[in-house]
Amino acid sequence: MDTQQFWNLIEEARSRVPAPDNGHAVAIRAGALLALRPAREIVAAEQVLRNLMADSYRAPLWGAAYLINGGCSDDGFDYFRGWLITQGRTTFDSVITDPDRLAALPAVQAYAADGIDIECEEALSIAWSAYREATGEDLPDEALTVPYPPLDPAWNFDFGDGDQLSRRLPRLAALYPE
């Protein structure tokens, strides 16, 4: 499975759930669809997922997650990026280049209005769950890698500094006032 095939899987999962903005539902459906594939494809999907997590490991996106969720630990950032992956390739690509674009997403606007955190831990185990379902065994991970890049030093400030985040992410800050 390559990156395009993985995104096709996510889109198929999104098309089969009543609320495609619901990352949990998308992740569960994607795992079920992936479990129907050969074990080697499931392992390859895990590598694609890890690569996407590395691609989205960016300080501006972490700042956005911090603002949206009222704080954001390492794990919280992983879960936020999991949700982002369940939103599909177009949204993912757009948001990792400009996290302030999150403010234009209807789901983010609705979550902001309702005070709901944005995260999806289940997305991180799509391949693991699929492999377990397909084979009855744990996903082998010894050959998989996660090439995380360094974070942007221009964003090396305390995300608790609301003024800094407001200047850098003005549309999101308007949705999530302090």
Secondary structure, 3 states (H helix, E strand, C coil): CCHHHHHHHHHHHHHCCCCCCCHHHHHHHHHHHHCCCCHHHHHHHHHHHHHHHHHCCCHHHHHHHHHHHCCCCHHHHHHHHHHHHHCCHHHHHHHHHCHHHHHHCHHHHHHHHHCCCCCCHHHHHHHHHHHHHHHCCCCCCCCCCCCCCCCCHHHCCCCCCHHHHHHHCHHHHHHCCC
